Amino acid sequence: MVKKIILLGAGGRDFHNFNVLFRDNDEYHVVAFVVTQIPGIEYRRYPPSLAGRNYPNGIPIYPEEMLEELIRKYKVDEVVLSYSDLTYEELGRKISEILIKGVSFKLLNPYETMLETIKPVIAVTATKTGAGKSTISRAISLELKRRGINFVVVRHPMAYKDLEKNVVEIYRTMEDLDRYGVTLEEREEFEHYVRNGIVVMAGIDYGKILLEAEKRGDIILWDGGNNDLPFYRPWFMIVATDALRPGNEIGTYPGEVNIRLADIVIITKVSQAKREHVESIINNIQKVNRKAEIVRADLEVFVDRPDLVKGRRALVIEDAPTVTHGGLPYAAGYVAAIKYGAEIIDPRPYAKGVIKKIYEEYKNMGPVLPSIGYTHKQLEDLKDTINSIDCDVIILGTPINLDQIIKINKPVVHTFYELKIVEGPSIKEIVDMFLEKVNKNYSYQQG
């Protein structure tokens, strides 16, 4: 009997799970993708050209609010979790909500969806969004580039555009970002590589992306999203965890899985955290993974024009995932505003359109503005909110040049931050460890 299933996702991991396990699999029929976390990506269709021979009309994509209705309508047998960034409390509640409907709930083991590679993979993941994974990935990429190593970056998917046109995306120049019509969130993850002359790939079908990546690079750097697992089986794995959020290292899904798989765990923001919290995190890591090397680090925050910040009334704009489903009240922009002596203006009373809805959904958010921009309408709401606020300066915590994408009627200060190792192996030494493992692996294969 064919098992009818729903993939519960967020426009990325769900499509990968489908491509690897369920496309052309006659034992299952995927009746729908159901999406959460990301506003504005529902009511589309996974196209027939990607869905395979069993889905001549493609597969519909619905919002999570319709899950119960869809289970009844299609007499669903099983819901397969296909997104990340969940606390165990959130995961447990989700399981209970589905089980009481008489439907099975399934978690896939990490190796079921990891593609094997012929080129070495160094993966950077996290235990929760906002832990500093992108900063670590950038540091690794610059070290590889400094050594003259031929490598490519493959980024976790952000499948918010036309799915059929973006099966394999290759970003080499800033013009490529415009050509693909990327969202603000995608720019936040791609721009820093492109500016440094590093090729970054993403898309929908990570099997096809892998074939291209293996042609182009001798090494693949997997840059993970949220706290998700790598899509490619890593030869060496680095995991970021946040000293300001103790417990996430063993209290999130699949964050704890990442910790258990790690070769290196980098605890970020240690100078901002209480010593006992850092020690607690170390103890928790060692309970589940004694082989991992533990690194203590800071994320040092700077601005390009500090003279515009001190004593000024500032609106802080943060990258959206960190302060929405990442659960943080603020991020680098707020830290920079405090560091450089700004008076922070609370944007919440001025929120327009989708921004207002985001504040209502994510009560954790502090006096910062999330850089929501998955659609043109959301960008308009963001612009209208920014330009309606009476302030002296905008502090951009997001790494993109937002003022080049929308017209902002106030001076803009850009925030940037770098990884600073406080204790443990340096980035150079971490890359040495990876390359040593690669050489041993190749020697074993040849022997």
Secondary structure, DSSP 8 states (H G I E B T S, - for coil): --EEEEEEESSSHHHHHIIIIITT-TTEEEEEEEE-SSTT--SEEE-HHHH-TT-TT-EEEEEGGGHHHHHHHHT--EEEEE---EEHHHHHHHHHHHHTTT-EEE---GGGS-B--SS-EEEEEESSTTSSHHHHHHHHHHHHHHTT--EEEEE-----S-TGGGSEEEE-SHHHHHHHT--HHHHHHHHHHHHTT--EEEES-HHHHHHHHHHH-SEEEEE--TT---SB--SEEEEEEETTSTTHHHHEETHHHHHHH-SEEEEE-GGGS-HHHHHHHHHHHHHH-SSSEEEEEEEEEEES-GGGTTT-EEEEEE-HHHHTTT--S--HHHHHHHHTT-EE---GGG--HHHHHHHHH-TT--S-EE---SSHHHHHHHHHHHHTS--SEEEE-SSS-GGGTS--SS-EEEEEEEEEEEES--HHHHHHHHHHHHHHHHHHHH-
